[in-house]
Amino acid sequence: MNCPVCGSKATGRVGVDQYYCWDCCVEYKKHRDEVSIYEVAEDGSLMAYGGQEEI
Ligand SMILES: [Zn+2]
């Protein structure tokens, strides 16, 4: 499926109903009709996308 953030098709499946976007470097999970979006931190952990803006 396309990335829900940027709409890119450059996504890869990384788990069950879990995908990664190579363009904006987010992971997202699809659960029924809901899509949860996560940012991947430098240490590999996931953070809720858009929750806090740390740049
Ligand atoms: Zn994207």
mmCIF file of the protein (N, C-alpha, C, O) and its ligand, coordinates in Angstrom:
data_MODEL
# 
_entry.id   MODEL 
# 
loop_
_entity.id 
_entity.type 
_entity.pdbx_number_of_molecules 
1 polymer     1 
2 non-polymer 1 
# 
_entity_poly.entity_id                      1 
_entity_poly.type                           'polypeptide(L)' 
_entity_poly.nstd_linkage                   no 
_entity_poly.nstd_monomer                   no 
_entity_poly.pdbx_seq_one_letter_code       MNCPVCGSKATGRVGVDQYYCWDCCVEYKKHRDEVSIYEVAEDGSLMAYGGQEEI 
_entity_poly.pdbx_seq_one_letter_code_can   MNCPVCGSKATGRVGVDQYYCWDCCVEYKKHRDEVSIYEVAEDGSLMAYGGQEEI 
_entity_poly.pdbx_strand_id                 A 
# 
loop_
_entity_poly_seq.entity_id 
_entity_poly_seq.num 
_entity_poly_seq.mon_id 
_entity_poly_seq.hetero 
1 1  MET n 
1 2  ASN n 
1 3  CYS n 
1 4  PRO n 
1 5  VAL n 
1 6  CYS n 
1 7  GLY n 
1 8  SER n 
1 9  LYS n 
1 10 ALA n 
1 11 THR n 
1 12 GLY n 
1 13 ARG n 
1 14 VAL n 
1 15 GLY n 
1 16 VAL n 
1 17 ASP n 
1 18 GLN n 
1 19 TYR n 
1 20 TYR n 
1 21 CYS n 
1 22 TRP n 
1 23 ASP n 
1 24 CYS n 
1 25 CYS n 
1 26 VAL n 
1 27 GLU n 
1 28 TYR n 
1 29 LYS n 
1 30 LYS n 
1 31 HIS n 
1 32 ARG n 
1 33 ASP n 
1 34 GLU n 
1 35 VAL n 
1 36 SER n 
1 37 ILE n 
1 38 TYR n 
1 39 GLU n 
1 40 VAL n 
1 41 ALA n 
1 42 GLU n 
1 43 ASP n 
1 44 GLY n 
1 45 SER n 
1 46 LEU n 
1 47 MET n 
1 48 ALA n 
1 49 TYR n 
1 50 GLY n 
1 51 GLY n 
1 52 GLN n 
1 53 GLU n 
1 54 GLU n 
1 55 ILE n 
# 
loop_
_struct_asym.id 
_struct_asym.entity_id 
A 1 
B 2 
# 
loop_
_chem_comp.id 
_chem_comp.type 
_chem_comp.mon_nstd_flag 
ALA 'L-peptide linking' y 
ARG 'L-peptide linking' y 
ASN 'L-peptide linking' y 
ASP 'L-peptide linking' y 
CYS 'L-peptide linking' y 
GLN 'L-peptide linking' y 
GLU 'L-peptide linking' y 
GLY 'peptide linking'   y 
HIS 'L-peptide linking' y 
ILE 'L-peptide linking' y 
LEU 'L-peptide linking' y 
LYS 'L-peptide linking' y 
MET 'L-peptide linking' y 
PRO 'L-peptide linking' y 
SER 'L-peptide linking' y 
THR 'L-peptide linking' y 
TRP 'L-peptide linking' y 
TYR 'L-peptide linking' y 
VAL 'L-peptide linking' y 
ZN  non-polymer         . 
# 
_pdbx_entity_nonpoly.entity_id   2 
_pdbx_entity_nonpoly.name        ? 
_pdbx_entity_nonpoly.comp_id     ZN 
# 
_pdbx_nonpoly_scheme.asym_id         B 
_pdbx_nonpoly_scheme.entity_id       2 
_pdbx_nonpoly_scheme.mon_id          ZN 
_pdbx_nonpoly_scheme.ndb_seq_num     1 
_pdbx_nonpoly_scheme.pdb_seq_num     101 
_pdbx_nonpoly_scheme.auth_seq_num    101 
_pdbx_nonpoly_scheme.pdb_mon_id      ZN 
_pdbx_nonpoly_scheme.auth_mon_id     ZN 
_pdbx_nonpoly_scheme.pdb_strand_id   A 
_pdbx_nonpoly_scheme.pdb_ins_code    . 
# 
loop_
_atom_site.group_PDB 
_atom_site.id 
_atom_site.type_symbol 
_atom_site.label_atom_id 
_atom_site.label_alt_id 
_atom_site.label_comp_id 
_atom_site.label_asym_id 
_atom_site.label_entity_id 
_atom_site.label_seq_id 
_atom_site.pdbx_PDB_ins_code 
_atom_site.Cartn_x 
_atom_site.Cartn_y 
_atom_site.Cartn_z 
_atom_site.occupancy 
_atom_site.B_iso_or_equiv 
_atom_site.pdbx_formal_charge 
_atom_site.auth_seq_id 
_atom_site.auth_comp_id 
_atom_site.auth_asym_id 
_atom_site.auth_atom_id 
_atom_site.pdbx_PDB_model_num 
ATOM   1   N  N  . MET A 1 1  ? 0.839  -1.199 0.000  1.00 0.00 ? 1   MET A N  1 
ATOM   2   C  CA . MET A 1 1  ? 0.000  0.000  0.000  1.00 0.00 ? 1   MET A CA 1 
ATOM   3   C  C  . MET A 1 1  ? 0.867  1.240  0.000  1.00 0.00 ? 1   MET A C  1 
ATOM   4   O  O  . MET A 1 1  ? 2.029  1.188  0.405  1.00 0.00 ? 1   MET A O  1 
ATOM   5   N  N  . ASN A 1 2  ? 0.319  2.346  -0.447 1.00 0.00 ? 2   ASN A N  1 
ATOM   6   C  CA . ASN A 1 2  ? 1.086  3.580  -0.499 1.00 0.00 ? 2   ASN A CA 1 
ATOM   7   C  C  . ASN A 1 2  ? 1.294  4.147  0.908  1.00 0.00 ? 2   ASN A C  1 
ATOM   8   O  O  . ASN A 1 2  ? 0.508  3.900  1.823  1.00 0.00 ? 2   ASN A O  1 
ATOM   9   N  N  . CYS A 1 3  ? 2.362  4.904  1.044  1.00 0.00 ? 3   CYS A N  1 
ATOM   10  C  CA . CYS A 1 3  ? 2.647  5.543  2.321  1.00 0.00 ? 3   CYS A CA 1 
ATOM   11  C  C  . CYS A 1 3  ? 1.524  6.522  2.673  1.00 0.00 ? 3   CYS A C  1 
ATOM   12  O  O  . CYS A 1 3  ? 1.134  7.342  1.841  1.00 0.00 ? 3   CYS A O  1 
ATOM   13  N  N  . PRO A 1 4  ? 1.004  6.440  3.899  1.00 0.00 ? 4   PRO A N  1 
ATOM   14  C  CA . PRO A 1 4  ? -0.075 7.353  4.284  1.00 0.00 ? 4   PRO A CA 1 
ATOM   15  C  C  . PRO A 1 4  ? 0.410  8.776  4.541  1.00 0.00 ? 4   PRO A C  1 
ATOM   16  O  O  . PRO A 1 4  ? -0.390 9.706  4.638  1.00 0.00 ? 4   PRO A O  1 
ATOM   17  N  N  . VAL A 1 5  ? 1.724  8.935  4.650  1.00 0.00 ? 5   VAL A N  1 
ATOM   18  C  CA . VAL A 1 5  ? 2.268  10.263 4.930  1.00 0.00 ? 5   VAL A CA 1 
ATOM   19  C  C  . VAL A 1 5  ? 2.555  11.021 3.638  1.00 0.00 ? 5   VAL A C  1 
ATOM   20  O  O  . VAL A 1 5  ? 2.082  12.142 3.446  1.00 0.00 ? 5   VAL A O  1 
ATOM   21  N  N  . CYS A 1 6  ? 3.329  10.404 2.760  1.00 0.00 ? 6   CYS A N  1 
ATOM   22  C  CA . CYS A 1 6  ? 3.759  11.109 1.555  1.00 0.00 ? 6   CYS A CA 1 
ATOM   23  C  C  . CYS A 1 6  ? 3.144  10.522 0.285  1.00 0.00 ? 6   CYS A C  1 
ATOM   24  O  O  . CYS A 1 6  ? 3.294  11.090 -0.797 1.00 0.00 ? 6   CYS A O  1 
ATOM   25  N  N  . GLY A 1 7  ? 2.454  9.388  0.414  1.00 0.00 ? 7   GLY A N  1 
ATOM   26  C  CA . GLY A 1 7  ? 1.820  8.791  -0.751 1.00 0.00 ? 7   GLY A CA 1 
ATOM   27  C  C  . GLY A 1 7  ? 2.756  8.022  -1.648 1.00 0.00 ? 7   GLY A C  1 
ATOM   28  O  O  . GLY A 1 7  ? 2.359  7.586  -2.728 1.00 0.00 ? 7   GLY A O  1 
ATOM   29  N  N  . SER A 1 8  ? 3.998  7.846  -1.221 1.00 0.00 ? 8   SER A N  1 
ATOM   30  C  CA . SER A 1 8  ? 4.971  7.142  -2.039 1.00 0.00 ? 8   SER A CA 1 
ATOM   31  C  C  . SER A 1 8  ? 4.642  5.660  -2.169 1.00 0.00 ? 8   SER A C  1 
ATOM   32  O  O  . SER A 1 8  ? 4.036  5.054  -1.285 1.00 0.00 ? 8   SER A O  1 
ATOM   33  N  N  . LYS A 1 9  ? 5.051  5.111  -3.272 1.00 0.00 ? 9   LYS A N  1 
ATOM   34  C  CA . LYS A 1 9  ? 4.910  3.669  -3.443 1.00 0.00 ? 9   LYS A CA 1 
ATOM   35  C  C  . LYS A 1 9  ? 6.165  2.933  -3.021 1.00 0.00 ? 9   LYS A C  1 
ATOM   36  O  O  . LYS A 1 9  ? 6.213  1.703  -3.066 1.00 0.00 ? 9   LYS A O  1 
ATOM   37  N  N  . ALA A 1 10 ? 7.182  3.678  -2.612 1.00 0.00 ? 10  ALA A N  1 
ATOM   38  C  CA . ALA A 1 10 ? 8.448  3.053  -2.213 1.00 0.00 ? 10  ALA A CA 1 
ATOM   39  C  C  . ALA A 1 10 ? 8.344  2.559  -0.779 1.00 0.00 ? 10  ALA A C  1 
ATOM   40  O  O  . ALA A 1 10 ? 9.045  3.041  0.110  1.00 0.00 ? 10  ALA A O  1 
ATOM   41  N  N  . THR A 1 11 ? 7.464  1.593  -0.568 1.00 0.00 ? 11  THR A N  1 
ATOM   42  C  CA . THR A 1 11 ? 7.278  1.056  0.765  1.00 0.00 ? 11  THR A CA 1 
ATOM   43  C  C  . THR A 1 11 ? 7.608  -0.420 0.762  1.00 0.00 ? 11  THR A C  1 
ATOM   44  O  O  . THR A 1 11 ? 7.467  -1.104 -0.252 1.00 0.00 ? 11  THR A O  1 
ATOM   45  N  N  . GLY A 1 12 ? 8.048  -0.899 1.906  1.00 0.00 ? 12  GLY A N  1 
ATOM   46  C  CA . GLY A 1 12 ? 8.368  -2.310 2.030  1.00 0.00 ? 12  GLY A CA 1 
ATOM   47  C  C  . GLY A 1 12 ? 7.710  -2.884 3.268  1.00 0.00 ? 12  GLY A C  1 
ATOM   48  O  O  . GLY A 1 12 ? 7.519  -2.194 4.269  1.00 0.00 ? 12  GLY A O  1 
ATOM   49  N  N  . ARG A 1 13 ? 7.372  -4.137 3.183  1.00 0.00 ? 13  ARG A N  1 
ATOM   50  C  CA . ARG A 1 13 ? 6.747  -4.781 4.325  1.00 0.00 ? 13  ARG A CA 1 
ATOM   51  C  C  . ARG A 1 13 ? 7.825  -5.243 5.291  1.00 0.00 ? 13  ARG A C  1 
ATOM   52  O  O  . ARG A 1 13 ? 8.781  -5.908 4.890  1.00 0.00 ? 13  ARG A O  1 
ATOM   53  N  N  . VAL A 1 14 ? 7.676  -4.895 6.552  1.00 0.00 ? 14  VAL A N  1 
ATOM   54  C  CA . VAL A 1 14 ? 8.671  -5.292 7.552  1.00 0.00 ? 14  VAL A CA 1 
ATOM   55  C  C  . VAL A 1 14 ? 8.075  -6.208 8.607  1.00 0.00 ? 14  VAL A C  1 
ATOM   56  O  O  . VAL A 1 14 ? 8.805  -6.674 9.482  1.00 0.00 ? 14  VAL A O  1 
ATOM   57  N  N  . GLY A 1 15 ? 6.808  -6.476 8.560  1.00 0.00 ? 15  GLY A N  1 
ATOM   58  C  CA . GLY A 1 15 ? 6.188  -7.358 9.537  1.00 0.00 ? 15  GLY A CA 1 
ATOM   59  C  C  . GLY A 1 15 ? 4.746  -7.595 9.164  1.00 0.00 ? 15  GLY A C  1 
ATOM   60  O  O  . GLY A 1 15 ? 4.292  -7.204 8.089  1.00 0.00 ? 15  GLY A O  1 
ATOM   61  N  N  . VAL A 1 16 ? 4.037  -8.236 10.058 1.00 0.00 ? 16  VAL A N  1 
ATOM   62  C  CA . VAL A 1 16 ? 2.631  -8.490 9.806  1.00 0.00 ? 16  VAL A CA 1 
ATOM   63  C  C  . VAL A 1 16 ? 1.878  -7.157 9.835  1.00 0.00 ? 16  VAL A C  1 
ATOM   64  O  O  . VAL A 1 16 ? 1.811  -6.495 10.870 1.00 0.00 ? 16  VAL A O  1 
ATOM   65  N  N  . ASP A 1 17 ? 1.329  -6.784 8.717  1.00 0.00 ? 17  ASP A N  1 
ATOM   66  C  CA . ASP A 1 17 ? 0.595  -5.518 8.608  1.00 0.00 ? 17  ASP A CA 1 
ATOM   67  C  C  . ASP A 1 17 ? 1.457  -4.330 8.993  1.00 0.00 ? 17  ASP A C  1 
ATOM   68  O  O  . ASP A 1 17 ? 0.947  -3.317 9.471  1.00 0.00 ? 17  ASP A O  1 
ATOM   69  N  N  . GLN A 1 18 ? 2.753  -4.448 8.790  1.00 0.00 ? 18  GLN A N  1 
ATOM   70  C  CA . GLN A 1 18 ? 3.663  -3.374 9.179  1.00 0.00 ? 18  GLN A CA 1 
ATOM   71  C  C  . GLN A 1 18 ? 4.538  -3.040 7.979  1.00 0.00 ? 18  GLN A C  1 
ATOM   72  O  O  . GLN A 1 18 ? 5.088  -3.930 7.329  1.00 0.00 ? 18  GLN A O  1 
ATOM   73  N  N  . TYR A 1 19 ? 4.658  -1.776 7.699  1.00 0.00 ? 19  TYR A N  1 
ATOM   74  C  CA . TYR A 1 19 ? 5.340  -1.351 6.483  1.00 0.00 ? 19  TYR A CA 1 
ATOM   75  C  C  . TYR A 1 19 ? 6.304  -0.213 6.780  1.00 0.00 ? 19  TYR A C  1 
ATOM   76  O  O  . TYR A 1 19 ? 6.195  0.462  7.804  1.00 0.00 ? 19  TYR A O  1 
ATOM   77  N  N  . TYR A 1 20 ? 7.241  -0.013 5.878  1.00 0.00 ? 20  TYR A N  1 
ATOM   78  C  CA . TYR A 1 20 ? 8.237  1.047  6.022  1.00 0.00 ? 20  TYR A CA 1 
ATOM   79  C  C  . TYR A 1 20 ? 8.277  1.845  4.732  1.00 0.00 ? 20  TYR A C  1 
ATOM   80  O  O  . TYR A 1 20 ? 8.260  1.281  3.638  1.00 0.00 ? 20  TYR A O  1 
ATOM   81  N  N  . CYS A 1 21 ? 8.331  3.163  4.870  1.00 0.00 ? 21  CYS A N  1 
ATOM   82  C  CA . CYS A 1 21 ? 8.427  4.018  3.692  1.00 0.00 ? 21  CYS A CA 1 
ATOM   83  C  C  . CYS A 1 21 ? 9.863  4.477  3.521  1.00 0.00 ? 21  CYS A C  1 
ATOM   84  O  O  . CYS A 1 21 ? 10.447 5.072  4.427  1.00 0.00 ? 21  CYS A O  1 
ATOM   85  N  N  . TRP A 1 22 ? 10.422 4.201  2.370  1.00 0.00 ? 22  TRP A N  1 
ATOM   86  C  CA . TRP A 1 22 ? 11.810 4.567  2.113  1.00 0.00 ? 22  TRP A CA 1 
ATOM   87  C  C  . TRP A 1 22 ? 11.944 6.047  1.819  1.00 0.00 ? 22  TRP A C  1 
ATOM   88  O  O  . TRP A 1 22 ? 13.044 6.588  1.926  1.00 0.00 ? 22  TRP A O  1 
ATOM   89  N  N  . ASP A 1 23 ? 10.893 6.706  1.461  1.00 0.00 ? 23  ASP A N  1 
ATOM   90  C  CA . ASP A 1 23 ? 10.983 8.123  1.110  1.00 0.00 ? 23  ASP A CA 1 
ATOM   91  C  C  . ASP A 1 23 ? 10.975 9.010  2.347  1.00 0.00 ? 23  ASP A C  1 
ATOM   92  O  O  . ASP A 1 23 ? 11.805 9.913  2.459  1.00 0.00 ? 23  ASP A O  1 
ATOM   93  N  N  . CYS A 1 24 ? 10.072 8.776  3.259  1.00 0.00 ? 24  CYS A N  1 
ATOM   94  C  CA . CYS A 1 24 ? 10.034 9.648  4.438  1.00 0.00 ? 24  CYS A CA 1 
ATOM   95  C  C  . CYS A 1 24 ? 10.436 8.910  5.707  1.00 0.00 ? 24  CYS A C  1 
ATOM   96  O  O  . CYS A 1 24 ? 10.338 9.462  6.803  1.00 0.00 ? 24  CYS A O  1 
ATOM   97  N  N  . CYS A 1 25 ? 10.889 7.660  5.567  1.00 0.00 ? 25  CYS A N  1 
ATOM   98  C  CA . CYS A 1 25 ? 11.492 6.933  6.686  1.00 0.00 ? 25  CYS A CA 1 
ATOM   99  C  C  . CYS A 1 25 ? 10.550 6.807  7.881  1.00 0.00 ? 25  CYS A C  1 
ATOM   100 O  O  . CYS A 1 25 ? 10.954 7.025  9.023  1.00 0.00 ? 25  CYS A O  1 
ATOM   101 N  N  . VAL A 1 26 ? 9.332  6.466  7.621  1.00 0.00 ? 26  VAL A N  1 
ATOM   102 C  CA . VAL A 1 26 ? 8.420  6.179  8.718  1.00 0.00 ? 26  VAL A CA 1 
ATOM   103 C  C  . VAL A 1 26 ? 7.953  4.731  8.603  1.00 0.00 ? 26  VAL A C  1 
ATOM   104 O  O  . VAL A 1 26 ? 7.967  4.136  7.525  1.00 0.00 ? 26  VAL A O  1 
ATOM   105 N  N  . GLU A 1 27 ? 7.549  4.197  9.716  1.00 0.00 ? 27  GLU A N  1 
ATOM   106 C  CA . GLU A 1 27 ? 6.917  2.892  9.711  1.00 0.00 ? 27  GLU A CA 1 
ATOM   107 C  C  . GLU A 1 27 ? 5.441  3.079  9.969  1.00 0.00 ? 27  GLU A C  1 
ATOM   108 O  O  . GLU A 1 27 ? 5.047  3.980  10.709 1.00 0.00 ? 27  GLU A O  1 
ATOM   109 N  N  . TYR A 1 28 ? 4.640  2.259  9.381  1.00 0.00 ? 28  TYR A N  1 
ATOM   110 C  CA . TYR A 1 28 ? 3.218  2.341  9.679  1.00 0.00 ? 28  TYR A CA 1 
ATOM   111 C  C  . TYR A 1 28 ? 2.612  0.958  9.737  1.00 0.00 ? 28  TYR A C  1 
ATOM   112 O  O  . TYR A 1 28 ? 3.023  0.029  9.041  1.00 0.00 ? 28  TYR A O  1 
ATOM   113 N  N  . LYS A 1 29 ? 1.622  0.865  10.594 1.00 0.00 ? 29  LYS A N  1 
ATOM   114 C  CA . LYS A 1 29 ? 0.928  -0.399 10.785 1.00 0.00 ? 29  LYS A CA 1 
ATOM   115 C  C  . LYS A 1 29 ? -0.528 -0.212 10.410 1.00 0.00 ? 29  LYS A C  1 
ATOM   116 O  O  . LYS A 1 29 ? -1.153 0.800  10.728 1.00 0.00 ? 29  LYS A O  1 
ATOM   117 N  N  . LYS A 1 30 ? -1.032 -1.186 9.747  1.00 0.00 ? 30  LYS A N  1 
ATOM   118 C  CA . LYS A 1 30 ? -2.438 -1.128 9.375  1.00 0.00 ? 30  LYS A CA 1 
ATOM   119 C  C  . LYS A 1 30 ? -3.198 -2.124 10.242 1.00 0.00 ? 30  LYS A C  1 
ATOM   120 O  O  . LYS A 1 30 ? -2.884 -3.313 10.282 1.00 0.00 ? 30  LYS A O  1 
ATOM   121 N  N  . HIS A 1 31 ? -4.188 -1.610 10.922 1.00 0.00 ? 31  HIS A N  1 
ATOM   122 C  CA . HIS A 1 31 ? -5.024 -2.466 11.765 1.00 0.00 ? 31  HIS A CA 1 
ATOM   123 C  C  . HIS A 1 31 ? -6.465 -2.183 11.415 1.00 0.00 ? 31  HIS A C  1 
ATOM   124 O  O  . HIS A 1 31 ? -7.018 -1.139 11.758 1.00 0.00 ? 31  HIS A O  1 
ATOM   125 N  N  . ARG A 1 32 ? -7.059 -3.135 10.726 1.00 0.00 ? 32  ARG A N  1 
ATOM   126 C  CA . ARG A 1 32 ? -8.404 -2.918 10.200 1.00 0.00 ? 32  ARG A CA 1 
ATOM   127 C  C  . ARG A 1 32 ? -8.427 -1.629 9.392  1.00 0.00 ? 32  ARG A C  1 
ATOM   128 O  O  . ARG A 1 32 ? -7.719 -1.522 8.390  1.00 0.00 ? 32  ARG A O  1 
ATOM   129 N  N  . ASP A 1 33 ? -9.211 -0.663 9.798  1.00 0.00 ? 33  ASP A N  1 
ATOM   130 C  CA . ASP A 1 33 ? -9.290 0.567  9.009  1.00 0.00 ? 33  ASP A CA 1 
ATOM   131 C  C  . ASP A 1 33 ? -8.359 1.652  9.533  1.00 0.00 ? 33  ASP A C  1 
ATOM   132 O  O  . ASP A 1 33 ? -8.282 2.741  8.966  1.00 0.00 ? 33  ASP A O  1 
ATOM   133 N  N  . GLU A 1 34 ? -7.648 1.348  10.623 1.00 0.00 ? 34  GLU A N  1 
ATOM   134 C  CA . GLU A 1 34 ? -6.806 2.379  11.213 1.00 0.00 ? 34  GLU A CA 1 
ATOM   135 C  C  . GLU A 1 34 ? -5.347 2.168  10.816 1.00 0.00 ? 34  GLU A C  1 
ATOM   136 O  O  . GLU A 1 34 ? -4.858 1.040  10.752 1.00 0.00 ? 34  GLU A O  1 
ATOM   137 N  N  . VAL A 1 35 ? -4.672 3.273  10.555 1.00 0.00 ? 35  VAL A N  1 
ATOM   138 C  CA . VAL A 1 35 ? -3.251 3.219  10.248 1.00 0.00 ? 35  VAL A CA 1 
ATOM   139 C  C  . VAL A 1 35 ? -2.511 3.985  11.323 1.00 0.00 ? 35  VAL A C  1 
ATOM   140 O  O  . VAL A 1 35 ? -2.772 5.168  11.544 1.00 0.00 ? 35  VAL A O  1 
ATOM   141 N  N  . SER A 1 36 ? -1.583 3.310  11.995 1.00 0.00 ? 36  SER A N  1 
ATOM   142 C  CA . SER A 1 36 ? -0.761 3.963  12.999 1.00 0.00 ? 36  SER A CA 1 
ATOM   143 C  C  . SER A 1 36 ? 0.598  4.249  12.388 1.00 0.00 ? 36  SER A C  1 
ATOM   144 O  O  . SER A 1 36 ? 1.200  3.381  11.757 1.00 0.00 ? 36  SER A O  1 
ATOM   145 N  N  . ILE A 1 37 ? 1.081  5.472  12.578 1.00 0.00 ? 37  ILE A N  1 
ATOM   146 C  CA . ILE A 1 37 ? 2.329  5.895  11.949 1.00 0.00 ? 37  ILE A CA 1 
ATOM   147 C  C  . ILE A 1 37 ? 3.375  6.140  13.028 1.00 0.00 ? 37  ILE A C  1 
ATOM   148 O  O  . ILE A 1 37 ? 3.099  6.738  14.068 1.00 0.00 ? 37  ILE A O  1 
ATOM   149 N  N  . TYR A 1 38 ? 4.586  5.660  12.751 1.00 0.00 ? 38  TYR A N  1 
ATOM   150 C  CA . TYR A 1 38 ? 5.676  5.802  13.705 1.00 0.00 ? 38  TYR A CA 1 
ATOM   151 C  C  . TYR A 1 38 ? 6.906  6.336  12.993 1.00 0.00 ? 38  TYR A C  1 
ATOM   152 O  O  . TYR A 1 38 ? 7.161  6.031  11.827 1.00 0.00 ? 38  TYR A O  1 
ATOM   153 N  N  . GLU A 1 39 ? 7.666  7.146  13.733 1.00 0.00 ? 39  GLU A N  1 
ATOM   154 C  CA . GLU A 1 39 ? 8.981  7.533  13.246 1.00 0.00 ? 39  GLU A CA 1 
ATOM   155 C  C  . GLU A 1 39 ? 9.996  6.576  13.829 1.00 0.00 ? 39  GLU A C  1 
ATOM   156 O  O  . GLU A 1 39 ? 9.835  6.106  14.955 1.00 0.00 ? 39  GLU A O  1 
ATOM   157 N  N  . VAL A 1 40 ? 11.024 6.286  13.087 1.00 0.00 ? 40  VAL A N  1 
ATOM   158 C  CA . VAL A 1 40 ? 12.069 5.397  13.562 1.00 0.00 ? 40  VAL A CA 1 
ATOM   159 C  C  . VAL A 1 40 ? 13.219 6.246  14.076 1.00 0.00 ? 40  VAL A C  1 
ATOM   160 O  O  . VAL A 1 40 ? 13.827 7.008  13.323 1.00 0.00 ? 40  VAL A O  1 
ATOM   161 N  N  . ALA A 1 41 ? 13.512 6.109  15.361 1.00 0.00 ? 41  ALA A N  1 
ATOM   162 C  CA . ALA A 1 41 ? 14.605 6.863  15.962 1.00 0.00 ? 41  ALA A CA 1 
ATOM   163 C  C  . ALA A 1 41 ? 15.950 6.281  15.526 1.00 0.00 ? 41  ALA A C  1 
ATOM   164 O  O  . ALA A 1 41 ? 16.019 5.200  14.943 1.00 0.00 ? 41  ALA A O  1 
ATOM   165 N  N  . GLU A 1 42 ? 17.010 7.023  15.823 1.00 0.00 ? 42  GLU A N  1 
ATOM   166 C  CA . GLU A 1 42 ? 18.337 6.574  15.393 1.00 0.00 ? 42  GLU A CA 1 
ATOM   167 C  C  . GLU A 1 42 ? 18.722 5.252  16.037 1.00 0.00 ? 42  GLU A C  1 
ATOM   168 O  O  . GLU A 1 42 ? 19.481 4.472  15.460 1.00 0.00 ? 42  GLU A O  1 
ATOM   169 N  N  . ASP A 1 43 ? 18.205 5.001  17.223 1.00 0.00 ? 43  ASP A N  1 
ATOM   170 C  CA . ASP A 1 43 ? 18.533 3.739  17.884 1.00 0.00 ? 43  ASP A CA 1 
ATOM   171 C  C  . ASP A 1 43 ? 17.589 2.609  17.484 1.00 0.00 ? 43  ASP A C  1 
ATOM   172 O  O  . ASP A 1 43 ? 17.661 1.502  18.016 1.00 0.00 ? 43  ASP A O  1 
ATOM   173 N  N  . GLY A 1 44 ? 16.715 2.908  16.549 1.00 0.00 ? 44  GLY A N  1 
ATOM   174 C  CA . GLY A 1 44 ? 15.854 1.860  16.024 1.00 0.00 ? 44  GLY A CA 1 
ATOM   175 C  C  . GLY A 1 44 ? 14.506 1.752  16.713 1.00 0.00 ? 44  GLY A C  1 
ATOM   176 O  O  . GLY A 1 44 ? 13.657 0.960  16.306 1.00 0.00 ? 44  GLY A O  1 
ATOM   177 N  N  . SER A 1 45 ? 14.310 2.541  17.748 1.00 0.00 ? 45  SER A N  1 
ATOM   178 C  CA . SER A 1 45 ? 13.028 2.476  18.438 1.00 0.00 ? 45  SER A CA 1 
ATOM   179 C  C  . SER A 1 45 ? 11.988 3.290  17.682 1.00 0.00 ? 45  SER A C  1 
ATOM   180 O  O  . SER A 1 45 ? 12.327 4.135  16.854 1.00 0.00 ? 45  SER A O  1 
ATOM   181 N  N  . LEU A 1 46 ? 10.747 3.032  17.970 1.00 0.00 ? 46  LEU A N  1 
ATOM   182 C  CA . LEU A 1 46 ? 9.671  3.710  17.272 1.00 0.00 ? 46  LEU A CA 1 
ATOM   183 C  C  . LEU A 1 46 ? 9.062  4.788  18.151 1.00 0.00 ? 46  LEU A C  1 
ATOM   184 O  O  . LEU A 1 46 ? 8.870  4.607  19.354 1.00 0.00 ? 46  LEU A O  1 
ATOM   185 N  N  . MET A 1 47 ? 8.764  5.914  17.516 1.00 0.00 ? 47  MET A N  1 
ATOM   186 C  CA . MET A 1 47 ? 8.106  7.000  18.222 1.00 0.00 ? 47  MET A CA 1 
ATOM   187 C  C  . MET A 1 47 ? 6.832  7.327  17.452 1.00 0.00 ? 47  MET A C  1 
ATOM   188 O  O  . MET A 1 47 ? 6.773  7.193  16.230 1.00 0.00 ? 47  MET A O  1 
ATOM   189 N  N  . ALA A 1 48 ? 5.831  7.752  18.182 1.00 0.00 ? 48  ALA A N  1 
ATOM   190 C  CA . ALA A 1 48 ? 4.595  8.149  17.522 1.00 0.00 ? 48  ALA A CA 1 
ATOM   191 C  C  . ALA A 1 48 ? 4.879  9.306  16.571 1.00 0.00 ? 48  ALA A C  1 
ATOM   192 O  O  . ALA A 1 48 ? 5.564  10.263 16.929 1.00 0.00 ? 48  ALA A O  1 
ATOM   193 N  N  . TYR A 1 49 ? 4.359  9.209  15.389 1.00 0.00 ? 49  TYR A N  1 
ATOM   194 C  CA . TYR A 1 49 ? 4.640  10.213 14.379 1.00 0.00 ? 49  TYR A CA 1 
ATOM   195 C  C  . TYR A 1 49 ? 3.843  11.486 14.661 1.00 0.00 ? 49  TYR A C  1 
ATOM   196 O  O  . TYR A 1 49 ? 2.638  11.437 14.909 1.00 0.00 ? 49  TYR A O  1 
ATOM   197 N  N  . GLY A 1 50 ? 4.532  12.620 14.618 1.00 0.00 ? 50  GLY A N  1 
ATOM   198 C  CA . GLY A 1 50 ? 3.851  13.896 14.767 1.00 0.00 ? 50  GLY A CA 1 
ATOM   199 C  C  . GLY A 1 50 ? 3.502  14.264 16.191 1.00 0.00 ? 50  GLY A C  1 
ATOM   200 O  O  . GLY A 1 50 ? 2.982  15.351 16.440 1.00 0.00 ? 50  GLY A O  1 
ATOM   201 N  N  . GLY A 1 51 ? 3.782  13.372 17.131 1.00 0.00 ? 51  GLY A N  1 
ATOM   202 C  CA . GLY A 1 51 ? 3.451  13.665 18.513 1.00 0.00 ? 51  GLY A CA 1 
ATOM   203 C  C  . GLY A 1 51 ? 4.305  14.790 19.066 1.00 0.00 ? 51  GLY A C  1 
ATOM   204 O  O  . GLY A 1 51 ? 3.796  15.782 19.589 1.00 0.00 ? 51  GLY A O  1 
ATOM   205 N  N  . GLN A 1 52 ? 5.607  14.617 18.942 1.00 0.00 ? 52  GLN A N  1 
ATOM   206 C  CA . GLN A 1 52 ? 6.497  15.681 19.354 1.00 0.00 ? 52  GLN A CA 1 
ATOM   207 C  C  . GLN A 1 52 ? 7.436  15.986 18.190 1.00 0.00 ? 52  GLN A C  1 
ATOM   208 O  O  . GLN A 1 52 ? 7.832  15.101 17.432 1.00 0.00 ? 52  GLN A O  1 
ATOM   209 N  N  . GLU A 1 53 ? 7.768  17.239 18.079 1.00 0.00 ? 53  GLU A N  1 
ATOM   210 C  CA . GLU A 1 53 ? 8.629  17.610 16.963 1.00 0.00 ? 53  GLU A CA 1 
ATOM   211 C  C  . GLU A 1 53 ? 10.027 17.860 17.489 1.00 0.00 ? 53  GLU A C  1 
ATOM   212 O  O  . GLU A 1 53 ? 10.330 18.923 18.030 1.00 0.00 ? 53  GLU A O  1 
ATOM   213 N  N  . GLU A 1 54 ? 10.864 16.862 17.319 1.00 0.00 ? 54  GLU A N  1 
ATOM   214 C  CA . GLU A 1 54 ? 12.256 17.000 17.735 1.00 0.00 ? 54  GLU A CA 1 
ATOM   215 C  C  . GLU A 1 54 ? 13.126 16.880 16.501 1.00 0.00 ? 54  GLU A C  1 
ATOM   216 O  O  . GLU A 1 54 ? 13.259 15.809 15.909 1.00 0.00 ? 54  GLU A O  1 
ATOM   217 N  N  . ILE A 1 55 ? 13.705 17.985 16.133 1.00 0.00 ? 55  ILE A N  1 
ATOM   218 C  CA . ILE A 1 55 ? 14.565 17.976 14.946 1.00 0.00 ? 55  ILE A CA 1 
ATOM   219 C  C  . ILE A 1 55 ? 15.934 18.509 15.335 1.00 0.00 ? 55  ILE A C  1 
ATOM   220 O  O  . ILE A 1 55 ? 16.827 18.593 14.492 1.00 0.00 ? 55  ILE A O  1 
HETATM 221 ZN ZN . ZN  B 2 .  ? 6.354  8.176  2.990  1.00 0.00 2 101 ZN  A ZN 1 
# 
